[in-house]
Amino acid sequence: MENLLIKRVQQFDDHQAFEKLIKQHQSPVRQFLRRLTQQDYAIADELAQETFFKAYRHIHSYRGQGKFLSWLFKIAYQHFLGEQRKKKEYSNVELQDRPDENDQESQIIAQRTVQQLMKYLRADERAALLLHFRHELSHIEVAEVMILPLGTVKSLIRRAKQKLKNMLETGNIKQGEESNE
């Protein structure tokens, strides 16, 4: 169904088909951007709107290799980075996992702790973790989205997980302090 919609947009400039694609993918794209912008809904929604605008303008460059959602994440992430470069600041990502129903209170506390510690990771580490764990992209897909070599993505994820683990175990925030980007 998705491939048919994409082909209709590419071949016939079908606005209704693109609208269906937006409806299908706007929620994960907005969630991704909201976490990158530390829940700043206005900025995230503006970035999402621009993401879909760019996707429409460049849909002919989509070749069907990989998931369409990964292609949208790539556009969203690149647009986010461009805006951050303009502002010379990086925002924090919140990593939200689904709490275990059996022990919801301790899961919520753990989730909030991880969210607080995420701000001490570099922006590229936060984005890699978010794409891989929250949006369930493979390492290869994360590499495509972030335009990085596969080995770099694996290192980013491994290093970020280790930083979070060290900070949780030791309570020492200094180990994982965000570097100047």
C-alpha positions in Angstrom: 0.0 0.0 0.0 2.8 2.4 1.0 4.8 1.7 -2.2 1.7 2.3 -4.3 1.1 5.7 -2.6 4.7 6.7 -3.2 4.6 5.7 -6.8 1.4 7.7 -7.3 3.1 10.8 -5.8 6.2 10.3 -7.9 4.5 9.6 -11.2 1.3 11.7 -11.0 2.0 14.3 -8.3 -0.9 12.9 -6.4 -1.6 15.2 -3.4 -4.1 12.8 -1.9 -1.6 10.0 -1.9 1.0 12.2 -0.2 -1.6 13.2 2.4 -2.2 9.5 3.2 1.6 9.1 3.6 1.7 12.0 5.9 -1.2 10.6 8.0 0.6 7.2 8.1 4.0 8.6 9.3 3.4 11.9 11.0 3.1 10.5 14.5 6.5 8.8 14.6 8.2 11.7 12.9 6.7 14.2 15.3 7.5 11.9 18.3 11.1 11.7 17.1 11.4 15.5 16.7 9.7 16.2 20.0 12.3 14.1 21.8 15.1 15.8 19.9 13.7 19.2 20.9 13.1 18.2 24.5 9.3 18.2 24.1 9.2 21.7 22.6 6.0 20.9 20.6 6.0 24.2 18.6 9.5 23.7 17.3 9.0 20.0 16.7 5.8 20.5 14.8 7.5 23.2 12.7 10.4 20.9 12.0 7.9 18.1 11.1 6.0 20.3 8.8 9.2 21.3 7.0 10.3 17.6 6.9 7.1 16.7 5.1 7.5 19.7 2.8 11.0 18.6 1.9 9.9 15.0 1.5 7.3 16.1 -1.0 9.7 18.3 -2.9 12.3 15.5 -3.1 10.1 12.4 -3.2 11.6 11.6 -6.7 14.9 10.9 -5.0 13.4 8.2 -2.8 14.4 4.9 -4.6 12.6 2.4 -2.4 15.7 1.2 -0.8 15.0 0.8 2.9 11.9 2.0 4.8 10.1 5.2 3.7 9.9 6.1 7.4 13.7 5.8 7.7 14.0 8.2 4.7 11.7 10.6 6.6 13.7 10.3 9.8 16.8 11.2 7.8 15.2 14.3 6.4 13.9 15.2 9.9 17.3 14.6 11.6 19.2 16.6 9.0 16.8 19.5 9.3 17.1 19.3 13.1 20.9 19.4 12.9 20.7 22.4 10.5 18.5 24.3 12.8 20.7 23.5 15.8 23.8 24.6 13.9 22.0 27.9 13.3 21.3 28.3 17.0 24.7 26.9 18.1 23.0 24.8 20.8 21.8 21.3 21.2 18.7 20.2 22.9 18.1 17.1 24.9 16.4 13.9 23.9 14.1 12.0 26.1 14.2 8.2 25.8 10.9 6.9 26.8 10.4 3.2 27.2 7.1 1.5 28.0 6.8 0.9 31.8 6.3 -2.7 33.0 2.7 -3.0 34.2 3.7 -5.1 37.1 6.1 -2.6 38.6 5.0 0.7 37.1 6.2 3.0 39.8 9.9 1.8 39.7 9.8 1.8 35.9 8.6 5.4 35.9 11.4 6.4 38.3 14.0 4.6 36.2 12.6 6.2 33.0 12.8 9.7 34.5 16.4 9.0 35.7 17.4 7.9 32.2 15.7 11.0 30.7 17.7 13.2 33.1 20.9 11.5 32.3 20.3 11.6 28.5 21.2 15.3 28.6 24.8 14.4 29.4 25.2 12.5 26.1 26.3 14.2 22.9 23.6 15.0 20.4 24.7 12.3 18.0 24.7 9.7 20.8 21.2 10.7 21.9 19.9 10.5 18.3 21.5 7.1 17.7 20.0 5.7 20.9 16.6 7.2 20.1 16.4 5.9 16.6 17.6 2.5 17.5 15.7 1.8 20.7 12.6 4.0 20.5 11.9 3.8 16.8 13.4 0.3 16.4 15.6 1.1 13.5 18.4 -1.4 12.7 22.0 -0.2 13.0 22.1 0.0 9.2 19.0 2.1 9.1 20.4 4.4 11.8 23.5 4.8 9.8 21.5 5.8 6.7 19.4 8.3 8.7 22.4 9.9 10.4 24.6 9.6 7.2 27.4 7.9 9.2 29.4 4.7 8.7 27.9 1.6 10.3 30.8 1.2 12.6 30.4 4.7 13.9 26.8 4.2 14.6 27.5 1.0 16.5 30.2 2.8 18.5 27.9 5.7 19.3 25.2 3.4 20.6 27.7 1.3 22.6 29.4 4.3 24.0 26.1 6.0 24.9 24.8 2.9 26.6 28.1 2.6 28.6 28.0 6.2 29.7 24.4 5.8 30.9 25.2 2.6 32.7 28.3 4.2 34.4 26.3 7.2 35.5 23.5 5.1 36.8 25.9 2.8 38.7 28.2 5.4 40.1 25.9 8.4 40.3 28.9 10.3 38.8 27.5 12.7 36.2 31.0 14.1 35.4 31.8 10.9 33.4 29.1 11.5 30.9 29.1 15.3 30.7 28.1 16.6 27.4 31.0 17.8 25.3 31.0 21.1 23.6 29.6 20.5 20.2 
